Amino acid sequence: MSTKMKAAYYEAFGSPEEKPVKVGELPKPSAGEGEVLIRVKGAGVNPVDAYTVRGMLKDAFPCKFPLIPGWDVAGVVEETGHAARRFKKGDAVFAYARRPEIQHGTFAEYISLSEAYVAAAPASVSIEEAAGIPLVGLTAWQSLFDAGKLEAGQTVLIIGASGGVGSVAIQLAKNAGAKVIAVASSANHAFMQELGADACIDYHTADIAVDIEKAAGGPLDLIYDCSRGDVLTKTHQLLKQGGYLVSITNSKPERRDDVKFQYVFVEPNAPQLEELARLTDAGKLKIHVSKTYPLNEAADALQQIETLHTKGKIVIRM
Ligand SMILES: NC(=O)c1ccc[n+]([C@@H]2O[C@H](COP(=O)([O-])OP(=O)(O)OC[C@H]3O[C@@H](n4cnc5c(N)ncnc54)[C@H](OP(=O)(O)O)[C@@H]3O)[C@@H](O)[C@H]2O)c1
């Protein structure tokens, strides 16, 4: 059996123009104690993968080279390590594979992961769709429910609602019985309506706060900021006193003192992944994959995701 695998990797940080990401052969991992070796079939691409290539995470996490990008995986269990008993060879699984040290990512033929990170993949969707769920699904779940305490009957404003995280957040919030005001460019309004948004607002609008207030019909219970634009600054006054403000992009946004603020950095969580798989198989969560890339084009996928204008998800297909 080959001891090598094909992988996208880089040996120094760099900008996309410097093209640090190449594709070649690296040692194939094996399943250690409590681990499963996954044959990767699809790897979701996220903005953080591009930031990591630029070296923007190096002060937060130890990074080691050669570094394989990618934190999302859907695939098949190839081998189980000592005392790993939750899965068997051939099981279809998916995972959010962020570990304390960044080196062994998912843009490769194989990844070995603690089975604590892994859940059975949804059975009813393609590998591409399953690969697009973990990071954005967990982020939206942990933001809306763990941090934002969203409940039925409440109104949530989602800023950046047509991308990976936002498109899942719309659906999770609607499933929970909330009213959803979704912000993205007008080109994505039909898409967000299909996902369930009650009102769609363009962030280019001059009086965006007026439009949002009109659409909400009252103060907001939760603002969920998934964008790097200035909409939050223009709208945080619409949040009710004691309401929740959750950001995944800015740990210190301009905000009032009378609201509950939390910056969320998504954590691996297999039970929540199982719930996301259940919702997917029940037809209550759909991942829109706008483009797939072969592994050889990983650098192009990273350039696309860095635009912060991706509709739904993009995925690398092995
Ligand atoms: N902290 C965490 O754990 C965590 C987890 C996941 C993601 N993130 C971060 O969250 C952000 C969103 O991630 P993603 O994967 O959803 O990205 P994405 O797929 O690129 O989506 C970006 C979204 O932002 C919208 N947008 C772009 N410019 C905007 C502006 N000026 N004002 C308002 N909305 C704007 C886009 O809409 P249009 O295409 O219509 O412009 C799109 O809906 C990224 O910065 C990412 O790094 C953080």
The ligand as an SDF file (V2000), in Angstrom:
LIG
                    3D

 48 52  0  0  0  0  0  0  0  0999 V2000
  -15.4560   33.2050   13.9720 N   0  0  0  0  0  0  0  0  0  0  0  0
  -15.7630   32.0820   13.3320 C   0  0  0  0  0  0  0  0  0  0  0  0
  -15.8140   30.9940   13.9260 O   0  0  0  0  0  0  0  0  0  0  0  0
  -16.0660   32.1270   11.8770 C   0  0  0  0  0  0  0  0  0  0  0  0
  -16.6140   30.9940   11.2540 C   0  0  0  0  0  0  0  0  0  0  0  0
  -16.9390   31.0870    9.9010 C   0  0  0  0  0  0  0  0  0  0  0  0
  -16.7110   32.2700    9.2010 C   0  0  0  0  0  0  0  0  0  0  0  0
  -16.1650   33.3280    9.8420 N   0  0  0  0  0  0  0  0  0  0  0  0
  -15.9800   34.6030    9.1300 C   0  0  0  0  0  0  0  0  0  0  0  0
  -17.2820   35.0840    8.8340 O   0  0  0  0  0  0  0  0  0  0  0  0
  -17.2970   35.7330    7.5680 C   0  0  0  0  0  0  0  0  0  0  0  0
  -18.3430   35.0870    6.6840 C   0  0  0  0  0  0  0  0  0  0  0  0
  -17.9320   33.7590    6.3960 O   0  0  0  0  0  0  0  0  0  0  0  0
  -18.6180   32.9970    5.1680 P   0  0  0  0  0  0  0  0  0  0  0  0
  -17.9440   31.6900    5.0380 O   0  0  0  0  0  0  0  0  0  0  0  0
  -20.0930   33.0550    5.3250 O   0  0  0  0  0  0  0  0  0  0  0  0
  -18.1720   33.9700    3.9750 O   0  0  0  0  0  0  0  0  0  0  0  0
  -18.7820   34.0830    2.5040 P   0  0  0  0  0  0  0  0  0  0  0  0
  -19.3130   32.7580    2.1120 O   0  0  0  0  0  0  0  0  0  0  0  0
  -17.7490   34.7240    1.6650 O   0  0  0  0  0  0  0  0  0  0  0  0
  -20.0470   35.0820    2.6600 O   0  0  0  0  0  0  0  0  0  0  0  0
  -19.8610   36.4550    2.8490 C   0  0  0  0  0  0  0  0  0  0  0  0
  -21.2220   37.1310    2.9580 C   0  0  0  0  0  0  0  0  0  0  0  0
  -21.0150   38.5260    3.2700 O   0  0  0  0  0  0  0  0  0  0  0  0
  -21.7650   39.3100    2.3450 C   0  0  0  0  0  0  0  0  0  0  0  0
  -21.0760   40.6000    2.1980 N   0  0  0  0  0  0  0  0  0  0  0  0
  -19.9850   40.9010    1.4510 C   0  0  0  0  0  0  0  0  0  0  0  0
  -19.6730   42.1990    1.6170 N   0  0  0  0  0  0  0  0  0  0  0  0
  -20.5820   42.7220    2.4880 C   0  0  0  0  0  0  0  0  0  0  0  0
  -20.7920   44.0100    3.0640 C   0  0  0  0  0  0  0  0  0  0  0  0
  -19.9910   45.0480    2.7640 N   0  0  0  0  0  0  0  0  0  0  0  0
  -21.8100   44.1700    3.9300 N   0  0  0  0  0  0  0  0  0  0  0  0
  -22.6310   43.1390    4.2480 C   0  0  0  0  0  0  0  0  0  0  0  0
  -22.4930   41.8910    3.7370 N   0  0  0  0  0  0  0  0  0  0  0  0
  -21.4650   41.6970    2.8830 C   0  0  0  0  0  0  0  0  0  0  0  0
  -21.8180   38.4960    1.0630 C   0  0  0  0  0  0  0  0  0  0  0  0
  -22.9180   38.9130    0.2680 O   0  0  0  0  0  0  0  0  0  0  0  0
  -22.6950   39.3250   -1.2980 P   0  0  0  0  0  0  0  0  0  0  0  0
  -21.9940   38.1580   -1.9430 O   0  0  0  0  0  0  0  0  0  0  0  0
  -24.0910   39.5320   -1.7930 O   0  0  0  0  0  0  0  0  0  0  0  0
  -21.8600   40.5700   -1.3080 O   0  0  0  0  0  0  0  0  0  0  0  0
  -22.0470   37.1020    1.6730 C   0  0  0  0  0  0  0  0  0  0  0  0
  -23.4110   36.9680    2.0180 O   0  0  0  0  0  0  0  0  0  0  0  0
  -15.8650   35.6370    7.0280 C   0  0  0  0  0  0  0  0  0  0  0  0
  -15.1930   36.8320    7.3370 O   0  0  0  0  0  0  0  0  0  0  0  0
  -15.2710   34.4730    7.7990 C   0  0  0  0  0  0  0  0  0  0  0  0
  -13.8820   34.5620    7.9470 O   0  0  0  0  0  0  0  0  0  0  0  0
  -15.8320   33.2910   11.1540 C   0  0  0  0  0  0  0  0  0  0  0  0
  1  2  1  0
  2  3  2  0
  2  4  1  0
  4  5  1  0
  4 48  2  0
  5  6  2  0
  6  7  1  0
  7  8  2  0
  8  9  1  0
  8 48  1  0
  9 10  1  0
  9 46  1  0
 10 11  1  0
 11 12  1  0
 11 44  1  0
 12 13  1  0
 13 14  1  0
 14 15  2  0
 14 16  1  0
 14 17  1  0
 17 18  1  0
 18 19  2  0
 18 20  1  0
 18 21  1  0
 21 22  1  0
 22 23  1  0
 23 24  1  0
 23 42  1  0
 24 25  1  0
 25 26  1  0
 25 36  1  0
 26 27  1  0
 26 35  1  0
 27 28  2  0
 28 29  1  0
 29 30  1  0
 29 35  2  0
 30 31  1  0
 30 32  2  0
 32 33  1  0
 33 34  2  0
 34 35  1  0
 36 37  1  0
 36 42  1  0
 37 38  1  0
 38 39  2  0
 38 40  1  0
 38 41  1  0
 42 43  1  0
 44 45  1  0
 44 46  1  0
 46 47  1  0
M  CHG  2   8   1  16  -1
M  END
$$$$
